[in-house]
Amino acid sequence: MFKSKFGGGGWSSSESWAIGDLHRLMAGAAENAPAFIAAFWVGCEEIHAQYPEVGLPDVDIVNALLFEHNVPYEVRPPELLPRNPQAPIAVQAPDKSIGERAVELIHATLEQASRLLLEDRPRQAVQEILWLLETVSTAFHGVDTGTGTVAGKYFNEIIRDLRAKHSSRTLAEALGWMTKMHGFLSSPSGGGVRHGTQLAADVSPTLKEAHLYCNLTRSYIGYLLAEIAELEGVARQSI
């Protein structure tokens, strides 16, 4: 229900993927504060109407959070109003490029994985970073999955563009290593954490294994982003 309010749809394959999917949708919507607040409040009201036993923040808590974080809006059901009607309305910034949105989503994913590791949830942490590896794997082989995963499409375009413009042996090897790790984690006889796979409850990486997978992924992604930044710098100089 909340995903639909932030532009998503359909069911996620597990609870942890539902959390990650919603987190990415909310991160993408966060730059438009009024629309974000309205979507959240409408979601709360809809859930309260259908599931009154679920604990949800009331209007006072929501407004206290908005005030605490200097967000100049106030929920006054059924309206959302500026806290200070005389305050100037900010000019809408230009839409971010695919690259900018991809980098934000990548960092949000890595941060979520780190939080899950701190909560001692190794399998969920590895699942959180798996879409990064899966996107690199499909783009490396020139495959468009067509899954409709917004973040995946952003990153897929970056990797495909990177491969087309840069023939570094190190880059090719790094992409190959990431693809191999994705294959291992996706295999029931390997890591066994592939998105959508139904597995026995005791099939899960250990915490130290999850740290290894997440740290390797963070290193690989950092290297790819550095390569992308260098290519963009060269392109700007040539212009």
NORQUI-V110745 format. One record per backbone hydrogen bond with DSSP energy under -1.0 kcal/mol. NH is the residue of the N-H (numbers start at 0). CO is the residue of the C=O. Records with the same first field share a line. If there is no record, write none. Layout:
# NORQUI-V110745
NH = CO  CO
This chain:
# NORQUI-V110745
4 = 0
5 = 1
6 = 3
7 = 2
17 = 13
18 = 14
19 = 15
20 = 16
21 = 17
22 = 18
23 = 19
24 = 20
25 = 21
26 = 22
27 = 23
28 = 24
29 = 25
31 = 28
35 = 31
36 = 32
37 = 33
38 = 34
39 = 35
40 = 36
41 = 37
42 = 38
43 = 39
44 = 40
45 = 41
46 = 42
47 = 43
48 = 44
49 = 45
50 = 46
53 = 50
61 = 57
62 = 58
63 = 59
64 = 60
65 = 61
66 = 62
67 = 63
68 = 64
69 = 66
70 = 65
72 = 70
73 = 80
75 = 78
78 = 75
80 = 73
82 = 71
86 = 83
100 = 96
101 = 97
102 = 98
103 = 99
104 = 100
105 = 101
106 = 102
107 = 103
108 = 104
109 = 105
110 = 106
111 = 107
112 = 108
113 = 109
114 = 110
115 = 111
116 = 112
117 = 113
118 = 114
119 = 116
120 = 115
124 = 120
125 = 121
126 = 122
127 = 123
128 = 124
132 = 128
133 = 129
134 = 130
135 = 131
136 = 132
137 = 133
138 = 134
139 = 135
140 = 136
141 = 138
142 = 137
152 = 148
153 = 149
154 = 150
155 = 151
156 = 152
157 = 153
158 = 154
159 = 155
160 = 156
161 = 157
162 = 158
163 = 159
164 = 160
165 = 161
171 = 167
172 = 168
173 = 169
174 = 170
175 = 171
176 = 172
177 = 173
178 = 174
179 = 175
180 = 176
181 = 177
182 = 178
183 = 179
184 = 180
185 = 181
186 = 182
189 = 186
190 = 183
191 = 186
192 = 184
196 = 193
202 = 199
209 = 205
210 = 206
211 = 207
212 = 208
213 = 209
214 = 210
215 = 211
216 = 212
217 = 213
218 = 214
219 = 215
220 = 216
221 = 217
222 = 218
223 = 219
224 = 220
225 = 221
226 = 222
227 = 223
228 = 224
229 = 225
230 = 226
231 = 227
232 = 228
233 = 229
234 = 230
235 = 231
236 = 232
237 = 233
238 = 234
